[in-house]
Amino acid sequence: MIPEKVPKEDVLLASEEMRKQAHVSSFENFKELYVKSVESPEEFWGDVAKEFFWKTKHTGQFLDYNFDVTKGEIFVKCMEGATTNICYNVLDRNVYEKKLGDRVAFYWEGNEPGDEKIVTYRELLQQVCKFANVLKSQGVKKGDRVSIYMPMVVELVVAMLACARIGAVHSIVFAGFSAESLCERIIDSRCSLLITADGFYRGDKLINLKLIADEALQKCRDKSFPVERCIVLKHLSKEEHESLSLGSLSPPAKRSCPDLQVPWKPEVDVCWHSLMEGASDECEPVWCESEDPLFILYTSGSTGKPKGVLHTVSGYMLYTATTFKLVFDYHPDDIYWCTADIGWITGHSYITYGPLANGATSVLFEGLPTYPDVSRMWEIVDKYHVSKFYTAPTAIRLLMKYGNDPVHKYKRSSLKILGTVGEPINPEAWQWYYNVVGEGRCPVVDTFWQTETGGHVLTPLPAATPLKPGSATFPFFGVVPAILNESGEELEGPNEGYLVFKQPWPGVMRTVFGNHQRFETTYFKKFPGYYVTGDGCRRDKDGYYWITGRIDDMLNVSGHLLSTAEVESALVEHEAVAEAAVVGTPHPVKGESLYCFVTLADGMNYTTTLEAELKKQVREKIGAIATPDYIQNAPGLPKTRSGKIMRRLLRKIASNQRDLGDVSTLADTSVIEQLFENRCCTAHM
């Protein structure tokens, strides 16, 4: 798992100064702790647990599990018998026990420069208690699911922590998703209430969020699942006096929209600000069992129907707190900035729960890296003296296109550690990030993990593990990876195959909400005894792990996982389309782009109008993130004699690779040349 010694060539080492101050200060220190975490997890995680408040202590085994479907139901249990509250641990404990009430929890930076707000831990606790009382007044109780569909405002953090405070389960839907996607997630998780906002700007683009939310709620009613209550935050339509009188954490937007048309249904809609005005700022936490659900977060499934990944209270708290502290080598004087959206797992784990559990100060950013210009990120780094910076390879590749000058406009002297998340980073982008943004003095922690894993599972530790550009390096504490071949045999030494994990860590998902069989089938059936990631992986001669990409029918577009089946389903709903096949092709900025092959129904002609309609249909069904980059008219698709589409060949065609490999099972070879002749002109890496 961990090599005896690390190589001296082709690696980058942390500075002596960083190693002196680091929580994990050397490779030897890392190895010693890793062995302890794997061989004595109760002792390792028990030491971590001592830092948190427990209403009652755990009884029995610290971590109990079964990963083998042939031996019974799959389960993971952590700290059974213990009771706690994660909101109490990330807020009350910091305010009262650690005396951090006046410490800044968030520097909120809005879409427009100058749109800003400072929120302390004490203020955050007060607002969370008030909103927890609001939720209770609306009938929300322990175990109820609450859907949250909001922009990147402090109230989004308030809403999720208020749910956690009363034992309700939050289900956050990324504000870029469509009404159809929101409806599907509300119904699947049986949410009793929706929290949304009037609208927000994303760069220059106005998003009328309430309009989309209303459309989603109408779709829910049409499917016999009426949601009785919708709490609406005024973000753009708020006036100055409202912000002051109603105790909102976000100021009126610099680019406010008092005339924004906000549809209102009095029988369903209630105003966030009015509800907060009369609420008490004291609310006792509801004490939860360790394995009580904390949240559901949907991730794309290869069947096309999104999976509700369920995380539970104690294990997730311990794991996000520890990974944040050690991977970013967090110290109390740090200013941390993760550029992700809270609608994704990165925002849950490394904007909300992990940083707050450590009493950290974070930047919460509503805008885009290129708005109003391509220097915006570096301007913010200097403005708040950011020391730990975490972003996606997509953003790095995007900013690389504009050269070094926009970066050099700002000092960035406060930066100490750079991180990447969402997809493997190509070595060229890694080098630019390291040499230009970090000026060759900031270690890059290239983190591999998933919605399902809850936190980092393969990652460098900045002062302890020498870095190789593009490698996810080594497993985190308690994580035991293996590489398997198609037959399920473990491969030793340098090799490539399926990445799996042999045992659980506290933060791993517990089930797919409402469908435990799907959980078992997706992650454990292929190789009994292992958690199957769905990713390919290579281990080099030095023992470093390199993620090679998805093995199943999933695409990683700009760090967001999309199901090819979901996109195909949206395309064939159009009356003109008889059949569709979707593959990924390399993209210089997004990593992968969506390349769609469509076979039209008899009598239909392929036109630019039809192409625009198809793109619009996918956007409306799934969201803008899934908009196809390329659509090719394909009168015939390559199929086996049994009728199965050979997507491997379509990937070759999409990226214009003529070396097709074995085509002996292809039913009709003539379609291949036709598809090559008609292929779209694609961007190259």
C-alpha positions in Angstrom: 0.0 0.0 0.0 2.6 2.5 1.1 6.1 2.1 -0.2 9.0 1.7 2.2 10.7 4.8 0.8 9.8 7.5 -1.6 11.7 8.2 -4.8 14.1 11.1 -5.0 13.7 11.9 -8.7 10.7 13.6 -10.4 9.2 14.6 -7.1 8.6 18.0 -5.4 9.2 18.4 -1.7 7.7 20.8 0.8 9.9 23.5 2.3 11.7 22.9 5.6 9.7 25.7 7.2 6.4 24.0 6.2 7.6 20.6 7.5 8.5 22.1 10.9 4.9 23.4 11.4 2.9 20.5 9.7 0.5 18.2 11.5 2.1 15.3 9.6 5.6 16.4 9.1 7.5 13.6 7.3 7.0 10.5 5.2 8.0 8.4 8.1 5.5 10.2 10.3 2.8 9.5 7.6 3.7 5.8 7.4 3.5 5.3 11.1 0.1 7.0 11.4 -1.2 5.2 8.3 -0.3 1.7 9.7 -2.0 2.7 13.0 -5.2 3.9 11.2 -5.5 0.6 9.3 -4.5 -1.9 12.0 -6.0 -0.1 14.9 -8.9 2.1 13.6 -10.6 2.2 17.0 -7.5 3.8 18.5 -6.7 6.1 15.6 -10.3 7.4 15.2 -10.9 7.3 18.9 -8.2 9.9 19.4 -10.0 12.1 16.8 -13.4 11.6 18.5 -12.0 13.0 21.8 -11.9 16.4 20.1 -15.7 16.4 19.7 -18.7 16.5 22.0 -20.7 13.4 22.6 -24.0 13.4 24.6 -23.5 9.6 25.1 -20.4 7.5 24.3 -20.3 4.7 21.8 -20.7 1.1 22.9 -19.3 -2.0 21.1 -17.1 -1.9 18.0 -15.9 1.4 16.7 -16.3 0.5 13.0 -18.4 -2.6 12.0 -19.0 -3.6 8.4 -19.7 -6.2 5.7 -18.4 -5.5 2.2 -19.1 -9.0 0.8 -22.6 -9.5 -0.8 -22.1 -13.3 -0.6 -22.1 -13.1 3.2 -25.3 -11.0 3.7 -26.5 -7.4 3.6 -23.8 -4.7 3.0 -23.5 -2.4 6.0 -21.2 0.1 7.7 -21.7 1.2 11.3 -19.5 3.7 13.1 -19.6 4.5 16.8 -22.9 2.7 17.5 -24.5 3.8 20.7 -23.0 7.3 20.6 -25.3 10.4 20.4 -24.2 13.9 19.2 -25.2 16.8 17.0 -23.0 17.9 14.2 -24.4 21.5 14.3 -23.5 21.7 18.0 -20.0 20.5 17.3 -19.3 22.9 14.4 -20.9 26.0 16.1 -21.7 25.8 19.8 -18.5 24.0 20.7 -16.5 26.7 18.8 -18.4 29.6 20.3 -18.6 28.5 23.9 -15.9 25.9 24.6 -13.2 27.2 22.3 -14.2 30.9 22.7 -14.2 31.5 19.0 -17.4 33.5 18.9 -15.8 36.6 17.4 -13.7 34.6 14.8 -14.9 35.1 11.2 -16.6 32.0 9.9 -17.2 33.3 6.4 -16.0 36.2 4.3 -18.9 36.3 1.8 -17.9 37.6 -1.6 -20.8 38.2 -3.9 -21.0 38.0 -7.7 -20.2 41.7 -8.1 -16.9 43.1 -6.7 -17.7 45.0 -3.5 -20.7 42.9 -2.7 -19.4 41.5 0.6 -20.3 40.5 4.2 -18.4 39.2 7.2 -20.1 36.6 9.4 -18.7 35.5 12.8 -19.2 32.1 14.4 -21.5 33.8 17.0 -23.6 35.4 14.3 -23.8 32.2 12.4 -24.9 30.3 15.4 -27.7 32.8 16.2 -29.0 32.7 12.6 -28.9 28.9 12.5 -30.9 28.7 15.8 -33.4 31.2 14.5 -33.9 29.3 11.3 -34.0 26.0 13.1 -37.0 27.4 15.0 -38.5 28.6 11.7 -38.3 25.0 10.4 -39.9 23.7 13.5 -42.7 26.3 13.2 -43.3 24.9 9.7 -43.7 21.4 11.1 -40.3 20.0 10.2 -39.1 17.4 12.7 -36.3 14.9 13.1 -35.9 12.6 10.1 -37.9 14.8 7.7 -36.2 15.6 4.4 -35.8 19.2 3.4 -34.9 20.2 -0.2 -32.6 23.3 -0.6 -32.2 25.0 -4.0 -30.2 28.2 -3.4 -27.4 30.3 -4.7 -24.0 30.6 -2.9 -25.2 32.8 -0.1 -24.6 32.5 3.7 -28.3 31.6 4.1 -27.6 28.3 2.3 -25.1 27.3 5.1 -27.7 28.5 7.6 -30.4 26.3 6.1 -28.3 23.2 6.0 -27.0 23.6 9.6 -30.5 24.4 10.9 -31.7 21.1 9.4 -28.8 19.3 11.1 -29.6 21.1 14.4 -33.1 19.6 14.6 -32.2 16.2 13.1 -33.8 16.9 9.7 -32.1 15.6 6.6 -31.1 18.2 4.0 -31.1 17.4 0.3 -29.3 20.2 -1.5 -29.9 20.5 -5.3 -27.3 22.6 -7.3 -28.9 25.8 -8.4 -27.8 25.2 -12.0 -30.1 22.1 -12.3 -33.4 22.3 -14.2 -36.9 22.1 -12.8 -37.2 18.5 -14.0 -34.0 17.6 -12.0 -35.2 19.4 -8.9 -38.7 17.7 -9.1 -37.1 14.3 -9.5 -34.9 14.8 -6.4 -37.8 16.2 -4.3 -40.0 13.2 -5.1 -37.3 10.6 -4.7 -36.3 11.8 -1.2 -40.0 12.6 -0.2 -39.1 16.1 0.9 -41.7 17.9 3.0 -40.5 21.5 2.3 -38.4 23.4 -0.2 -36.1 26.4 0.6 -35.2 28.6 -2.4 -34.4 32.2 -3.3 -35.8 34.7 -5.7 -32.8 34.7 -8.0 -29.1 35.4 -8.5 -26.6 36.6 -11.0 -24.0 34.2 -12.3 -21.6 36.6 -14.0 -23.8 38.7 -16.3 -26.6 36.2 -16.4 -29.7 36.6 -14.3 -31.1 33.3 -13.0 -34.8 33.6 -11.9 -34.5 30.7 -9.4 -38.1 31.1 -8.0 -39.5 30.6 -11.5 -37.6 27.3 -11.9 -38.6 26.2 -8.3 -42.3 26.9 -9.1 -42.1 24.9 -12.3 -40.5 22.0 -10.3 -43.3 22.2 -7.6 -45.9 22.2 -10.4 -44.3 19.0 -11.8 -44.4 17.5 -8.3 -48.1 18.3 -8.1 -48.7 16.7 -11.5 -47.0 13.6 -10.2 -49.2 13.5 -7.1 -46.6 14.7 -4.7 -47.6 18.2 -3.6 -45.0 20.1 -1.5 -47.0 22.1 1.0 -44.4 24.8 1.9 -41.8 26.8 0.1 -39.6 29.3 2.0 -38.2 32.0 -0.2 -35.2 34.1 0.5 -35.2 37.6 -1.0 -31.6 37.9 -2.5 -32.0 40.2 -5.5 -35.3 41.8 -4.8 -34.4 42.9 -1.2 -34.3 46.6 -0.4 -31.7 48.1 2.0 -34.2 48.6 4.9 -35.3 45.0 4.6 -31.7 43.8 5.0 -31.3 45.8 8.1 -34.6 45.2 9.8 -34.8 41.5 9.1 -31.4 40.5 10.2 -30.3 38.9 6.9 -26.8 37.7 6.7 -26.4 38.7 3.1 -26.6 42.4 2.2 -28.7 43.7 -0.6 -27.0 42.7 -3.9 -24.9 45.4 -5.5 -26.7 44.6 -8.6 -30.1 44.3 -7.0 -33.2 43.7 -9.0 -36.1 45.3 -7.0 -38.3 44.8 -10.2 -37.5 41.1 -10.5 -40.7 39.3 -11.2 -41.1 36.8 -8.3 -44.2 34.7 -8.7 -45.9 34.1 -5.3 -48.5 31.5 -4.2 -49.7 32.6 -0.8 -51.0 29.1 0.0 -47.5 27.6 -0.5 -44.8 30.4 -0.4 -43.6 32.0 2.8 -40.9 34.7 3.1 -37.6 33.8 4.8 -37.2 37.3 6.3 -40.7 37.6 7.8 -40.3 34.1 9.4 -36.9 35.0 10.8 -38.1 38.3 12.3 -40.2 36.6 15.0 -38.0 33.6 15.6 -36.0 33.1 18.8 -32.2 32.8 18.5 -32.1 30.0 21.0 -32.7 26.4 19.9 -31.6 23.3 21.8 -30.0 20.8 19.5 -31.7 17.4 18.9 -29.3 14.7 19.9 -28.9 12.2 17.1 -27.6 8.6 17.0 -24.3 8.1 15.2 -25.9 6.3 12.3 -28.9 8.7 11.9 -29.0 10.3 8.4 -27.3 13.7 8.0 -28.0 14.5 4.4 -28.9 13.0 1.0 -26.9 14.3 -2.1 -27.8 13.1 -5.6 -25.1 11.9 -8.0 -25.7 10.7 -11.5 -26.3 7.0 -11.9 -25.3 4.8 -14.9 -29.0 3.8 -15.3 -29.9 7.4 -15.8 -31.8 7.8 -12.6 -29.8 9.8 -10.0 -28.8 8.1 -6.8 -29.5 9.6 -3.4 -26.2 9.1 -1.6 -26.9 9.0 2.1 -24.3 10.1 4.7 -24.7 9.7 8.5 -23.8 11.9 11.4 -20.8 10.8 13.4 -18.5 9.1 10.8 -19.0 11.9 8.3 -18.2 14.5 11.0 -15.0 12.8 12.0 -13.8 12.1 8.5 -14.4 15.6 7.0 -12.9 17.3 10.0 -9.7 15.1 9.9 -9.2 15.3 6.1 -9.7 19.1 6.1 -7.2 19.5 9.0 -4.5 17.2 7.6 -4.8 17.5 3.8 -4.8 21.3 3.9 -2.5 21.3 7.0 -5.0 23.7 8.6 -3.7 26.2 11.3 -5.8 28.8 13.2 -4.3 31.8 11.3 -5.2 30.3 7.9 -7.8 31.9 5.5 -9.2 29.1 3.4 -11.1 29.3 0.1 -12.8 26.4 -1.7 -14.3 27.7 -5.0 -16.8 24.8 -5.3 -20.6 25.2 -5.1 -22.3 23.8 -1.9 -24.7 22.0 -4.3 -21.9 19.5 -4.8 -20.2 17.2 -2.2 -17.1 19.3 -2.2 -19.1 22.2 -0.9 -20.8 20.0 1.8 -17.5 18.6 3.1 -15.0 21.3 2.4 -17.0 24.6 2.7 -19.4 23.7 5.4 -18.7 20.8 7.7 -14.9 20.2 7.5 -13.8 23.8 7.9 -16.4 24.7 10.5 -15.6 21.6 12.6 -12.0 23.0 12.8 -13.1 26.6 13.6 -11.7 27.8 10.3 -12.2 31.1 8.5 -13.4 30.6 4.9 -14.2 32.6 1.8 -17.7 31.9 0.4 -17.8 33.0 -3.2 -21.0 33.5 -5.2 -19.5 34.5 -8.6 -17.4 33.1 -11.5 -13.6 32.9 -12.0 -13.9 35.0 -15.1 -16.3 37.8 -14.0 -15.9 40.7 -14.3 -12.5 39.7 -15.6 -10.1 36.8 -15.5 -8.1 38.1 -12.6 -11.1 37.8 -10.2 -9.7 34.8 -8.2 -6.3 36.3 -7.6 -7.9 39.6 -6.6 -9.9 37.7 -4.0 -6.8 35.8 -2.8 -5.1 39.1 -2.1 -8.2 40.8 -0.7 -8.7 38.2 2.1 -5.0 37.0 2.3 -6.1 33.5 1.4 -3.5 30.9 2.5 -5.2 27.6 1.4 -6.9 27.5 -2.0 -8.9 24.6 -3.4 -10.3 24.6 -6.9 -11.1 22.4 -9.9 -8.7 21.5 -12.8 -11.4 22.9 -15.1 -11.0 26.4 -13.6 -7.2 26.1 -13.8 -7.3 25.1 -17.5 -9.8 27.9 -18.2 -7.5 30.5 -16.6 -4.4 29.0 -18.2 -5.8 30.1 -21.6 -5.5 33.7 -20.7 -1.8 33.4 -19.9 0.3 34.5 -16.9 -0.4 38.3 -16.9 -3.8 38.2 -15.2 -2.2 36.1 -12.4 0.8 38.4 -12.1 -1.4 41.5 -11.6 -1.8 40.3 -7.9 0.8 39.3 -5.3 -0.7 36.0 -4.0 2.1 36.1 -1.4 -0.3 34.8 1.3 -0.8 31.4 -0.5 0.8 28.4 1.2 -1.1 25.3 -0.2 -3.0 24.8 -3.5 -5.6 22.0 -3.9 -7.4 20.4 -6.8 -10.7 18.5 -6.8 -13.3 17.0 -9.2 -11.3 15.1 -11.8 -7.7 14.1 -12.5 -5.5 17.1 -13.3 -3.3 16.9 -16.4 0.4 17.5 -15.7 0.5 20.6 -17.8 -2.2 22.3 -15.8 -0.6 21.0 -12.5 2.8 22.6 -13.5 1.1 26.0 -14.4 -0.8 26.0 -11.1 2.3 25.1 -9.2 4.8 27.4 -11.0 2.6 30.4 -12.0 -0.1 30.6 -9.3 2.0 29.2 -6.5 5.3 30.5 -7.7 6.9 27.1 -7.1 6.6 27.4 -3.3 3.1 25.9 -2.6 2.5 22.2 -2.5 -0.4 21.0 -4.7 -2.7 18.5 -3.0 -4.4 16.7 -5.9 -7.3 15.0 -4.1 -9.3 12.0 -5.4 -12.7 11.3 -3.8 -16.3 11.0 -4.7 -19.8 12.0 -3.4 -19.9 8.4 -2.1 -16.6 8.6 -0.1 -17.6 11.7 1.9 -14.0 13.0 1.9 -10.6 12.6 0.4 -9.5 9.0 -0.1 -6.3 9.3 -2.2 -4.4 12.5 -1.6 -0.9 13.9 -0.9 -0.3 15.4 2.5 1.5 18.7 1.8 4.6 18.3 4.1 4.8 14.5 4.2 4.4 13.0 0.8 6.6 14.2 -2.1 4.5 15.2 -5.1 4.3 13.9 -8.6 2.4 16.2 -11.0 -1.0 14.6 -11.8 -0.8 11.8 -9.3 -3.4 11.3 -6.5 -0.3 9.9 -4.5 -1.3 7.7 -1.6 -4.4 6.7 0.5 -5.6 8.8 3.4 -5.6 7.3 6.9 -7.9 4.3 7.3 -8.3 3.9 3.5 -7.0 0.6 1.9 -7.0 0.6 -1.9 -6.4 -2.2 -4.2 -6.2 -2.6 -8.0 -8.1 -5.5 -9.5 -8.2 -7.1 -13.0 -11.4 -8.1 -14.8 -11.5 -11.4 -12.9 -11.4 -9.6 -9.5 -7.8 -10.6 -8.7 -5.6 -8.1 -6.8 -2.7 -6.9 -8.8 0.6 -6.2 -7.1 3.4 -3.7 -8.0 3.1 -1.4 -11.0 -0.2 -2.2 -12.7 -3.5 -0.8 -14.0 -7.1 -1.9 -13.4 -10.2 -1.3 -11.3 -9.7 0.9 -8.3 -11.4 -0.6 -5.2 -11.3 -0.3 -1.4 -11.0 -3.2 0.9 -12.5 -1.8 4.1 -14.5 1.3 5.1 -13.5 4.5 6.7 -15.9 6.6 8.9 -17.1 8.9 6.1 -18.1 6.4 3.5 -21.8 6.5 2.3 -24.2 4.1 4.0 -26.8 3.4 1.4 -28.7 4.8 -1.6 -31.8 6.5 -0.1 -34.8 4.3 -0.4 -33.0 1.7 -2.5 -30.4 -0.4 -0.6 -30.4 -3.0 -3.3 -29.2 -0.4 -5.8 -26.4 0.5 -3.3 -25.3 -3.1 -3.1 -25.5 -3.7 -6.9 -23.7 -0.5 -7.9 -20.8 -0.6 -5.4 -20.3 -4.2 -4.2 -21.8 -6.8 -6.6 -19.1 -6.7 -9.3 -16.3 -7.7 -6.9 -17.6 -9.1 -3.6 -15.6 -8.0 -0.6 -14.6 -4.6 -2.1 -16.2 -1.2 -2.5 -15.9 -0.5 -6.3 -15.3 3.1 -7.2 -16.1 2.8 -10.9 -12.7 4.4 -11.7 -9.7 3.0 -13.4 -6.3 3.4 -11.7 -2.6 2.9 -12.3 0.0 2.3 -9.7 3.5 3.3 -10.8 6.9 1.7 -9.8 7.1 4.0 -6.8 3.7 3.0 -5.4 2.0 6.3 -6.4 -1.7 6.0 -7.6 -2.9 7.7 -10.8 -6.6 7.9 -11.6 -7.2 7.1 -15.3 -10.9 8.0 -15.5 -14.4 6.4 -15.3 -14.8 2.7 -16.3 -18.6 2.7 -16.4 -21.0 4.8 -18.5 -20.3 8.1 -16.7 -18.6 11.3 -17.8 -16.7 13.8 -15.8 -17.5 17.2 -17.3 -15.9 20.2 -15.5 -15.6 18.1 -12.4 -19.3 17.1 -12.5 -20.3 13.5 -12.9 -22.9 13.0 -15.6 -24.7 9.8 -16.7 -24.6 9.0 -20.4 -27.9 7.2 -20.0 -29.5 10.3 -18.5 -28.4 12.4 -21.5 -29.5 9.7 -24.0 -32.9 9.5 -22.3 -33.4 13.3 -22.6 -32.4 13.2 -26.3 -34.8 10.3 -27.3 -37.7 12.0 -25.7 -37.6 14.3 -28.7 -40.0 13.1 -31.4 -37.4 13.3 -34.1 -34.9 11.0 -32.4 -35.2 7.3 -32.7 -31.9 6.4 -30.9 -29.1 8.2 -29.2 -25.6 7.3 -27.8 -23.5 9.6 -25.8 -19.8 9.4 -25.1 -17.1 11.6 -23.7 -14.3 13.2 -25.8 -11.3 15.1 -24.4 -11.8 18.8 -24.0 -8.9 21.3 -23.3 -10.9 23.1 -20.5 -13.7 20.9 -19.2 -11.6 17.7 -19.2 -14.4 15.8 -21.1 -17.1 17.1 -23.3 -20.4 15.5 -24.3 -20.4 14.1 -27.8 -23.8 12.8 -28.9 -24.7 10.5 -31.8 -28.4 10.6 -32.8 -30.3 8.4 -35.2 -33.4 10.2 -36.5 -36.9 8.7 -36.9 -38.0 7.9 -40.5 -38.9 11.0 -42.5 -36.9 13.4 -40.1 -34.2 15.7 -41.4 -31.2 16.8 -39.4 -31.1 20.7 -39.3 -29.5 23.4 -37.2 -32.9 24.1 -35.8 -33.3 20.5 -34.7 -29.8 20.5 -33.1 -30.7 23.7 -31.1 -34.0 22.0 -30.0 -32.0 18.9 -28.8 -29.6 21.0 -26.8 -32.4 22.9 -25.3 -34.2 19.7 -24.4 -31.2 18.3 -22.5 -30.7 21.6 -20.8 -34.3 21.7 -19.6 -34.3 18.0 -18.5 -31.0 17.9 -16.7 -29.4 21.4 -16.5 -27.0 23.6 -18.4 -24.0 21.5 -17.2 -25.3 18.6 -19.4 -25.7 20.7 -22.6 -24.2 18.6 -25.4 -21.0 20.1 -27.0 -21.4 18.1 -30.2 -24.3 16.3 -31.8 -23.7 14.2 -34.9 -26.3 12.8 -37.2 -25.8 9.1 -37.2 -28.0 7.1 -39.6 -26.5 4.0 -38.2 -24.7 3.1 -34.9 -22.0 0.5 -34.5 -23.6 -2.5 -32.8 -22.8 -6.1 -31.9 -24.8 -8.9 -33.5 -27.0 -9.0 -30.4 -27.8 -5.3 -30.8 -25.6 -3.7 -28.2 -24.1 -0.3 -29.1 -20.3 -0.4 -29.1 -19.6 2.8 -27.2 -15.9 2.0 -27.2 -15.9 2.6 -31.0 -18.0 5.7 -30.7 -15.4 7.2 -28.2 -12.7 6.5 -30.9 -14.8 8.2 -33.6 -15.6 11.2 -31.4 -11.8 11.8 -30.7 -10.9 10.9 -34.3 -8.8 7.9 -33.4 -8.6 5.4 -36.4 -7.0 2.6 -34.4 -10.2 0.8 -33.5 -8.8 -2.4 -32.1 -10.9 -5.6 -32.3 -14.0 -5.1 -34.4 -14.8 -8.8 -35.0 -18.1 -8.5 -33.0 -19.4 -5.6 -35.1 -22.5 -6.5 -37.1 -22.1 -3.9 -39.9 -18.6 -2.5 -40.5 -19.8 0.0 -43.1 -21.3 2.4 -40.5 -17.8 3.1 -39.1 -16.5 5.0 -42.2 -19.8 6.9 -42.5 -19.5 8.0 -38.9 -15.9 9.1 -39.4 -16.8 11.1 -42.5 -19.6 13.0 -40.7 -17.9 13.5 -37.3 -18.0 17.0 -35.7 -14.8 19.1 -35.6 -13.8 18.9 -31.9 -11.5 20.9 -29.6 -8.3 19.0 -28.7 -6.5 18.7 -25.5 
